Amino acid sequence: MLYIISDTHLHHPDIIRESKRPQNSDELIIESLRKLTAKDTLIHLGDICGHDIEEVHETIIAPLKCRKVLVKGNHDHRQMSWYKQHGWDMVQKYLLFRFSKYTLLASHYPIAVPDNVDFVLHGHVHGFQRHMNTWGKSITPEHITVACEIYGYSPIPLTTLISYHIKNYNTA
């Protein structure tokens, strides 16, 4: 199964206050990631951690059993090769791919939707109202926000995310 998550910001001391996260948000995220199996693929839309990058990758990311794809975010400052050496199977700035009948562009930022793309999957905005119409609703119907604050600090199956979005935004 294909899962997606964004803006985990593990070991980031200010994220609890800034994003109004529960005190145990790191534990919730880590526990949910560890449930992914070797049959699963995780697409992470950037901003993996805040501090302790070596420790986070050594103890959390690298041991995950799933295939791991990173779309780098604004807090992911290392070279792409560093991330590949520390547990990621693929590292990109953007990821364009087909899923079901849709063409998707995965980005950390809510970039403009190109003509040949049905939806832009993005993070960065954390589900905050100042970036969106209402809590959890994206900037345009073609933007799908993947913020862990919206989805219970857990990766969401891409099938569930797309189905929910189409049902609630009438964008099909």
Backbone as numpy.savetxt, mean C-alpha at the origin, in Angstrom:
# Nx Ny Nz CAx CAy CAz Cx Cy Cz
-3.17 -15.31 -3.98 -4.01 -14.14 -3.98 -3.12 -12.89 -3.98
-3.62 -11.84 -4.58 -2.90 -10.57 -4.68 -3.44 -9.61 -3.62
-2.55 -9.13 -2.76 -2.91 -8.20 -1.68 -2.20 -6.88 -1.89
-2.79 -5.83 -1.31 -2.20 -4.50 -1.45 -2.30 -3.75 -0.12
-1.29 -2.96 0.17 -1.25 -2.15 1.39 -0.40 -0.91 1.12
-0.55 0.10 1.93 0.26 1.30 1.77 0.48 1.99 3.10
1.55 2.73 3.17 1.83 3.63 4.29 1.79 2.93 5.64
2.52 1.82 5.74 2.57 1.12 7.02 3.38 1.92 8.05
4.39 2.63 7.62 5.20 3.48 8.51 5.58 2.76 9.81
6.04 1.53 9.69 6.44 0.77 10.87 7.58 1.48 11.60
7.57 1.41 12.90 8.59 2.02 13.76 8.71 3.53 13.52
7.61 4.15 13.26 7.57 5.61 13.05 6.89 6.21 14.28
7.64 6.82 15.17 7.08 7.26 16.45 5.97 8.31 16.37
5.96 9.13 15.33 4.95 10.20 15.24 3.68 9.79 14.50
3.69 8.63 13.85 2.57 8.26 12.99 1.28 8.01 13.79
1.40 7.56 15.00 0.20 7.30 15.82 -0.57 8.60 16.03
0.13 9.64 16.37 -0.52 10.94 16.58 -0.94 11.56 15.25
-0.04 11.57 14.28 -0.31 12.23 13.01 -1.47 11.61 12.25
-1.58 10.29 12.29 -2.62 9.59 11.54 -3.74 9.06 12.43
-3.69 9.44 13.71 -4.72 9.00 14.66 -4.86 7.48 14.67
-3.72 6.80 14.69 -3.69 5.34 14.72 -3.78 4.84 16.16
-4.27 3.61 16.31 -4.24 3.02 17.66 -2.80 2.74 18.08
-2.56 2.69 19.35 -1.21 2.47 19.87 -0.59 1.17 19.35
-1.42 0.18 19.08 -0.91 -1.13 18.64 -0.93 -1.29 17.12
-0.94 -0.20 16.37 -1.04 -0.31 14.91 0.12 -1.09 14.29
1.33 -0.93 14.79 2.46 -1.73 14.28 2.17 -3.22 14.43
1.71 -3.61 15.59 1.43 -5.02 15.85 0.33 -5.54 14.93
-0.71 -4.73 14.71 -1.80 -5.14 13.82 -1.27 -5.35 12.39
-0.45 -4.44 11.91 0.10 -4.53 10.57 1.00 -5.76 10.45
1.91 -5.92 11.38 2.86 -7.04 11.33 2.13 -8.38 11.39
1.18 -8.49 12.28 0.41 -9.73 12.41 -0.31 -10.07 11.11
-0.91 -9.07 10.47 -1.64 -9.32 9.23 -0.68 -9.69 8.09
0.47 -9.07 8.03 1.45 -9.40 6.99 1.96 -10.82 7.14
2.15 -11.25 8.36 2.67 -12.60 8.62 1.68 -13.70 8.26
0.43 -13.35 8.04 -0.58 -14.33 7.63 -0.52 -14.64 6.14
0.17 -13.81 5.36 0.29 -14.05 3.93 1.15 -15.29 3.70
0.78 -16.07 2.68 1.46 -17.34 2.41 2.35 -17.24 1.17
3.05 -18.31 0.89 3.91 -18.38 -0.29 3.10 -18.29 -1.58
1.81 -18.53 -1.53 0.94 -18.43 -2.71 0.47 -16.99 -2.95
0.73 -16.10 -2.01 0.25 -14.72 -2.08 1.32 -13.79 -2.63
0.86 -12.67 -3.19 1.74 -11.57 -3.60 1.26 -10.32 -2.90
2.18 -9.59 -2.31 1.89 -8.33 -1.65 2.45 -7.19 -2.48
1.60 -6.21 -2.79 2.06 -4.96 -3.39 1.97 -3.91 -2.30
3.10 -3.33 -1.97 3.16 -2.29 -0.94 3.40 -0.96 -1.66
2.46 -0.01 -1.48 2.55 1.26 -2.20 3.37 2.31 -1.45
4.40 1.87 -0.77 5.39 2.78 -0.22 5.18 3.24 1.20
6.26 3.84 1.71 6.36 4.29 3.09 6.25 3.11 4.05
7.23 2.24 3.93 7.29 1.01 4.71 7.49 1.30 6.18
8.50 2.12 6.47 8.82 2.35 7.88 9.35 3.77 8.07
9.39 4.17 9.32 9.87 5.50 9.65 11.32 5.48 10.12
11.61 4.58 11.00 12.95 4.45 11.57 13.32 2.98 11.60
14.53 2.69 12.00 15.00 1.30 12.14 14.83 0.52 10.84
15.17 1.13 9.71 14.94 0.50 8.42 15.62 -0.87 8.30
16.83 -0.97 8.80 17.54 -2.25 8.73 16.80 -3.31 9.56
16.42 -2.95 10.78 15.72 -3.89 11.66 14.37 -4.29 11.09
13.62 -3.33 10.58 12.30 -3.63 10.01 12.44 -4.62 8.85
13.41 -4.39 7.99 13.57 -5.29 6.85 14.10 -6.66 7.27
15.01 -6.69 8.22 15.59 -7.96 8.67 14.58 -8.81 9.44
13.79 -8.18 10.30 12.91 -8.96 11.19 11.46 -9.06 10.72
11.03 -8.16 9.84 9.62 -8.16 9.43 9.47 -8.46 7.94
10.10 -7.68 7.09 9.90 -7.79 5.63 10.53 -9.05 5.05
11.83 -9.23 5.22 12.53 -10.36 4.61 11.92 -11.72 4.99
11.51 -11.94 6.25 10.95 -13.25 6.60 9.56 -13.55 6.05
8.87 -12.55 5.50 7.52 -12.82 4.98 7.60 -13.89 3.89
6.62 -14.78 3.88 6.63 -15.91 2.95 6.14 -15.53 1.56
5.40 -14.45 1.44 4.79 -14.06 0.17 5.81 -13.42 -0.76
5.41 -13.30 -2.01 6.18 -12.52 -2.97 5.91 -11.05 -2.63
6.94 -10.20 -2.67 6.81 -8.81 -2.22 7.21 -7.84 -3.32
6.27 -6.93 -3.64 6.50 -5.91 -4.65 6.39 -4.55 -3.96
7.41 -3.74 -4.09 7.42 -2.41 -3.49 7.33 -1.34 -4.57
6.36 -0.45 -4.41 6.28 0.78 -5.20 6.75 1.87 -4.23
7.93 2.40 -4.46 8.57 3.29 -3.49 7.74 4.54 -3.19
7.75 4.90 -1.89 7.08 6.11 -1.43 8.08 7.18 -1.05
7.57 8.30 -0.58 8.44 9.44 -0.25 9.32 9.19 0.98
9.01 8.19 1.78 9.87 7.86 2.93 10.82 6.71 2.63
10.77 6.17 1.44 11.64 5.05 1.06 12.85 5.60 0.31
13.86 6.04 1.08 14.98 6.81 0.54 16.13 5.98 -0.02
16.16 4.70 0.26 17.29 3.88 -0.21 17.16 3.60 -1.70
18.29 3.17 -2.28 18.30 2.79 -3.69 17.43 1.54 -3.89
16.90 1.39 -5.09 16.08 0.22 -5.40 16.83 -1.07 -5.12
18.12 -1.09 -5.43 18.92 -2.29 -5.21 19.00 -2.65 -3.73
19.01 -1.66 -2.85 19.05 -1.94 -1.41 17.80 -2.70 -1.00
16.64 -2.24 -1.47 15.39 -2.91 -1.10 15.35 -4.34 -1.64
15.87 -4.54 -2.86 15.89 -5.90 -3.43 16.82 -6.80 -2.62
17.88 -6.24 -2.08 18.80 -7.03 -1.25 18.24 -7.27 0.15
17.15 -6.59 0.49 16.59 -6.70 1.84 15.15 -7.19 1.83
14.86 -8.11 0.93 13.61 -8.85 1.02 12.55 -8.59 -0.03
12.73 -7.57 -0.86 11.71 -7.27 -1.87 12.05 -7.99 -3.16
11.06 -8.60 -3.79 11.26 -9.32 -5.05 11.29 -8.37 -6.25
10.55 -7.28 -6.14 10.50 -6.29 -7.21 10.36 -4.92 -6.56
11.04 -3.93 -7.12 10.96 -2.56 -6.61 10.78 -1.64 -7.82
9.75 -0.79 -7.76 9.41 0.09 -8.87 9.06 1.47 -8.34
9.08 2.43 -9.22 8.55 3.75 -8.89 7.05 3.77 -9.18
6.65 3.12 -10.28 5.25 2.94 -10.66 5.12 1.51 -11.15
3.90 1.00 -11.11 3.66 -0.35 -11.59 2.37 -0.35 -12.40
2.49 -0.63 -13.69 1.34 -0.69 -14.58 1.05 -2.15 -14.85
-0.19 -2.59 -14.60 -0.52 -4.00 -14.81 -2.01 -4.19 -15.07
-2.33 -5.34 -15.66 -3.73 -5.72 -15.90 -4.19 -6.59 -14.75
-5.41 -6.36 -14.31 -6.02 -7.18 -13.28 -7.48 -7.34 -13.67
-7.87 -8.60 -13.91 -9.20 -8.87 -14.42 -9.34 -8.11 -15.73
-10.34 -7.30 -15.88 -10.52 -6.55 -17.14 -10.01 -5.12 -17.05
-9.30 -4.80 -15.97 -8.88 -3.42 -15.72 -7.38 -3.23 -15.89
-7.02 -2.05 -16.36 -5.62 -1.64 -16.39 -5.42 -0.74 -15.16
-4.47 -1.13 -14.33 -4.22 -0.43 -13.07 -2.82 0.18 -13.08
-2.71 1.34 -12.49 -1.41 1.97 -12.29 -1.23 2.13 -10.79
-0.22 1.48 -10.25 0.08 1.58 -8.82 1.15 2.63 -8.62
0.88 3.55 -7.70 1.77 4.67 -7.42 1.66 4.99 -5.94
2.70 5.55 -5.39 2.57 6.01 -4.01 1.66 7.23 -3.95
1.77 8.08 -4.94 1.03 9.35 -4.95 -0.25 9.24 -5.77
-1.26 10.05 -5.46 -2.49 10.09 -6.27 -2.28 10.90 -7.54
-1.52 10.34 -8.47 -1.17 11.04 -9.70 -2.37 11.10 -10.66
-2.26 11.93 -11.69 -3.30 12.02 -12.71 -3.48 10.67 -13.39
-4.69 10.36 -13.73 -5.01 9.08 -14.35 -4.75 9.16 -15.85
-3.79 8.38 -16.36 -3.52 8.39 -17.80 -4.72 7.84 -18.59
-4.81 8.19 -19.85 -5.93 7.77 -20.69 -6.09 6.26 -20.80
-4.99 5.53 -20.79 -5.06 4.08 -20.97 -5.22 3.31 -19.66
-5.51 3.99 -18.56 -5.60 3.37 -17.23 -7.01 3.53 -16.69
-7.53 2.44 -16.11 -8.87 2.49 -15.51 -8.83 3.08 -14.10
-7.83 2.66 -13.31 -7.73 3.12 -11.93 -6.28 3.34 -11.54
-6.05 4.37 -10.72 -4.76 4.57 -10.08 -4.91 4.12 -8.62
-4.13 3.13 -8.24 -4.06 2.68 -6.85 -2.95 3.48 -6.19
-3.23 4.09 -5.06 -2.22 4.95 -4.45 -2.34 4.96 -2.93
-1.28 5.43 -2.32 -1.24 5.66 -0.88 -1.05 7.14 -0.64
-0.15 7.45 0.24 0.32 8.79 0.58 -0.66 9.64 1.38
-1.94 9.61 1.09 -2.86 10.53 1.74 -3.45 9.98 3.04
-3.21 8.73 3.35 -3.62 8.14 4.63 -5.12 8.20 4.91
-5.93 8.50 3.95 -7.37 8.58 4.19 -7.81 9.86 4.86
-6.94 10.86 4.92 -7.31 12.11 5.57 -8.31 12.90 4.74
-9.24 13.55 5.39 -10.28 14.31 4.71 -9.73 15.43 3.85
-8.65 16.06 4.24 -8.17 17.20 3.47 -7.72 16.79 2.07
-7.49 15.50 1.87 -7.07 15.01 0.56 -8.21 14.33 -0.18
-9.36 14.20 0.45 -10.41 13.39 -0.13 -11.76 14.05 0.03
-12.74 13.47 -0.63 -14.10 13.99 -0.52 -14.67 13.70 0.86
-14.62 12.49 1.31 -15.02 12.09 2.66 -14.08 10.98 3.08
-14.16 10.57 4.32 -13.24 9.54 4.82 -13.25 8.32 3.92
-12.10 7.99 3.41 -11.94 6.79 2.62 -12.36 6.91 1.16
-12.89 8.04 0.75 -13.28 8.19 -0.65 -12.20 8.98 -1.38
-11.79 8.45 -2.49 -10.65 8.99 -3.21 -10.94 10.30 -3.91
-9.89 10.88 -4.43 -9.89 12.19 -5.05 -10.81 12.25 -6.28
-10.75 11.26 -7.14 -11.69 11.12 -8.25 -12.17 9.68 -8.23
-13.23 9.37 -8.94 -13.69 7.98 -8.97 -12.67 7.00 -9.55
-11.70 7.51 -10.28 -10.68 6.63 -10.86 -9.48 6.42 -9.93
-9.45 7.11 -8.80 -8.40 6.92 -7.80 -8.90 5.97 -6.72
-8.07 5.02 -6.37 -8.40 4.11 -5.28 -7.32 4.27 -4.21
-7.71 4.81 -3.09 -6.77 5.03 -2.00 -6.57 3.74 -1.22
-5.31 3.37 -1.05 -4.97 2.16 -0.31 -4.19 2.62 0.93
-4.91 3.06 1.93 -4.27 3.50 3.18 -4.59 2.48 4.25
-3.59 2.04 4.98 -3.85 0.99 5.98 -4.81 1.48 7.06
-4.93 2.78 7.25 -5.90 3.31 8.22 -7.34 2.98 7.79
-7.58 2.93 6.50 -8.93 2.67 5.99 -9.28 1.19 6.09
-8.31 0.31 5.89 -8.56 -1.11 5.78 -8.07 -1.91 6.99
-8.17 -1.32 8.16 -7.91 -2.06 9.39 -6.47 -2.48 9.60
-5.53 -1.71 9.06 -4.09 -1.98 9.26 -3.71 -3.37 8.76
-4.30 -3.72 7.64 -4.11 -5.04 7.06 -4.09 -4.93 5.54
-3.31 -5.77 4.87 -3.38 -5.76 3.41 -4.77 -6.23 2.97
-5.26 -5.67 1.90 -6.59 -6.01 1.41 -6.44 -6.77 0.09
-7.21 -7.84 -0.09 -7.16 -8.53 -1.39 -7.56 -7.56 -2.51
-6.83 -7.57 -3.60 -7.10 -6.64 -4.68 -8.50 -6.87 -5.26
-8.96 -8.11 -5.30 -10.32 -8.39 -5.79 -11.35 -7.68 -4.92
-11.17 -7.72 -3.62 -12.09 -7.06 -2.68 -12.04 -5.54 -2.87
-10.85 -5.00 -2.98 -10.68 -3.56 -3.13 -11.36 -3.04 -4.40
-11.12 -3.71 -5.52 -11.70 -3.29 -6.80 -13.23 -3.45 -6.75
-13.72 -4.57 -6.27 -15.17 -4.81 -6.19 -15.85 -3.76 -5.34
-15.28 -3.48 -4.17 -15.84 -2.48 -3.27 -15.88 -1.11 -3.95
-14.78 -0.77 -4.60 -14.68 0.54 -5.23 -15.73 0.69 -6.34
-15.84 -0.30 -7.19 -16.78 -0.25 -8.31 -18.22 -0.18 -7.77
-18.52 -0.96 -6.77 -19.86 -0.96 -6.19 -20.22 0.39 -5.59
-19.27 1.03 -4.93 -19.54 2.27 -4.22 -19.34 3.54 -5.04
-18.69 3.44 -6.19 -18.42 4.63 -6.99 -19.03 4.58 -8.37
-19.66 3.44 -8.70 -20.29 3.29 -10.02 -19.35 3.69 -11.15
-18.13 3.16 -11.10 -17.12 3.54 -12.09 -16.91 2.48 -13.16
-17.65 1.42 -13.12 -17.42 0.34 -14.09 -17.86 0.74 -15.49
